[in-house]
Amino acid sequence: MKHWIQAARLRTLPLSLSGIIVGSFLAAEKEMFRWDICILALLTTVGFQVLSNFANDYGDGVKGTDNEHRIGPERALQSGVITPKQMLKGMYITIGVTLVIALLLIFTAFGKENYLMSFVFFLLGLASIAAAIKYTVGKKAYGYSGLGDVFVFLFFGLLAVVGTEFLYTQQVSWLSFLPAITVGFFSTAVLNLNNLRDRASDILAHKNTLVVKLGTRKAKIYHYFLIVGGMTTVVWYKAFHPGTVAGFLFVIAFLPLIKHLITVLHNQEPVLLDPELKKVALSTFLFAILFGLGLII
């Protein structure tokens, strides 16, 4: 059980839950929040994230990407504590449990009447499962061709925030896309930072992430764009959605991010970027909480 918990990488959950939190607060501001939808949405996202972590461990493990050259924490397949066959079984079980929770979420949100939206969100659920698996699994894994950033932005940002709000309100507001872009940019920054750390080992393993394609200098510029772009987008949201001073609570979450950018600017040793992943992920989670509180206070 200890090895499965380690393989699930629970430390990644705050980042994946950030979009659900922002979407829920957007619905709460409209007085349409429901605890049953919130809990099921959070559980569904946990399932998708754990599946993604299992699949990432499996895909990189069988391809040999996770090896002695990798800087980050040792993975389950890499260390041998879980076999590829066992990991596949764990992935199947996670898919089954997550699908059941997702179906409960869809039924709770749309009931028996709105078949079209139920079908659309069921397809989105299947797409989320496919995206979680195909990041590193298979011959055409998109994480090995530099497309991971696009999928993280779409699923962790736009779909997580706007899709969650729609589950409550069954409405789409263009303004909601602005904080969704912020969460998407910050989440993509975590992936980019991970790839900056692993650039050398990824080159050896022929894992052509965007960082490998861009090179370190351009990847750092891209990183600054993601962080500063995320900050700018949510400030733009406030320009169209004025409120009280409390509405700017989220600025507190920018302080560690600014310090983080300075660290990345001066970094020369990729291994020293590893602690920065947690800093950006937790800052994103803090942003989600403070942004949401600013909406309802």
Secondary structure, 3 states (H helix, E strand, C coil): CHHHHHHHCHHHHHHHHHHHHHHHHHHHHCCCCCHHHHHHHHHHHHHHHHHHHHHHHHHHHHHCCCCCCCCCCCCHHHHCCCCHHHHHHHHHHHHHHHHHHHHHHHHHHHCCCCHHHHHHHHHHHHHHHHHHHHCCCCCCCHHHCCCHHHHHHHHHHHHHHHHHHHHHHCCCCHHHHHHHHHHHHHHHHHHHHHHHHCHHHHHHCCCCCHHHHHCHHHHHHHHHHHHHHHHHHHHHHHHHCCCCHHHHHHHHHHHHHHHHHHHHHHCCCHHHHHHHHHHHHHHHHHHHHHHHHHHHC
